């Protein structure tokens, strides 16, 4: 069975900005992810499974099904052509997938990148 490296990247999301006076923003109104607030950024990458504890448990739960498919050599057929979420599918190289957080106000999207290791 092939082995893979899986990386998770924050592809979209609003981490908000810390207020100098210590006040909190209106998270839902401003579309700010409370988990990202003040500490995580778009473009930040995480190793799977090592860094899962740094991500929101609700988001991790949303990722689990996709990760199971990818880590076992599968691919998901939809491609999202012509969108920012257009995927790469190469079972012998790099495959990507996108997963959205279940919180519609937060609008966090994670890009999963699976890279096949040489045999």
SEFI-567938 format. One record per residue (C-alpha): residue in one letter; x, y, z. Coordinates in steps of 0.02 Angstrom, whole numbers, padded with zeros to 5 digits, always signed. Last residue first. Layout:
AXYZ/...
//
This chain:
X+00397+00169-00155/X+00412+00358-00170/X+00294+00453-00055/X+00126+00508-00124/X+00080+00687-00080/X-00091+00727-00009/X-00137+00909+00005/X-00291+00958+00105/X-00348+01138+00082/X-00449+01203+00228/X-00591+01328+00206/X-00651+01439+00348/X-00814+01533+00316/X-00837+01586+00499/X-01021+01634+00486/X-01068+01470+00400/X-00995+01366+00542/X-00977+01190+00465/X-00799+01230+00410/X-00769+01204+00224/X-00662+01065+00154/X-00551+01072+00000/X-00460+00927-00082/X-00290+00910-00163/X-00197+00765-00243/X-00009+00761-00274/X+00084+00615-00351/X+00034+00436-00393/X-00153+00458-00363/X-00149+00622-00460/X-00302+00732-00436/X-00275+00920-00427/X-00426+01017-00373/X-00510+01178-00423/X-00560+01268-00262/X-00534+01446-00329/X-00669+01402-00456/X-00662+01362-00643/X-00676+01175-00615/X-00737+01122-00443/X-00659+00949-00470/X-00781+00818-00407/X-00713+00640-00413/X-00653+00611-00235/X-00490+00516-00229/X-00439+00359-00138/X-00266+00302-00083/X-00306+00260+00098/X-00241+00425+00164/X-00354+00517+00041/X-00518+00431+00087/X-00485+00444+00273/X-00434+00628+00254/X-00597+00669+00166/X-00700+00587+00303/X-00601+00671+00444/X-00602+00849+00380/X-00772+00898+00450/X-00725+00828+00621/X-00563+00927+00614/X-00665+01085+00581/X-00775+01053+00732/X-00620+01015+00839/X-00542+01183+00791/X-00362+01160+00737/X-00201+01164+00838/X-00231+00989+00906/X-00225+00921+00728/X-00039+00962+00716/X+00038+00788+00714/X-00095+00700+00607/X-00073+00778+00482/X+00052+00919+00469/X-00014+01097+00477/X+00004+01246+00362/X-00036+01431+00384/X-00087+01513+00220/X-00233+01608+00298/X-00185+01649+00476/X-00200+01576+00651/X-00172+01665+00817/X-00277+01821+00845/X-00445+01741+00810/X-00423+01575+00720/X-00537+01479+00839/X-00663+01622+00847/X-00676+01624+00657/X-00723+01799+00605/X-00868+01829+00486/X-00885+02012+00541/X-01065+01995+00601/X-01035+01823+00676/X-00876+01872+00770/X-00938+02040+00836/X-00765+02102+00884/X-00688+02078+01056/X-00626+02223+01163/X-00448+02212+01232/X-00415+02398+01204/X-00283+02363+01070/X-00408+02257+00973/X-00341+02093+00904/X-00377+02079+00720/X-00494+01957+00636/X-00443+01780+00589/X-00553+01781+00434/X-00544+01620+00338/X-00488+01545+00174/X-00353+01420+00123/X-00295+01370+00297/X-00177+01230+00247/X-00177+01046+00294/X-00036+00931+00243/X-00043+00745+00213/X+00111+00640+00175/X+00070+00478+00090/X+00113+00294+00092/X+00063+00174-00044/X+00000+00000+00000/
//
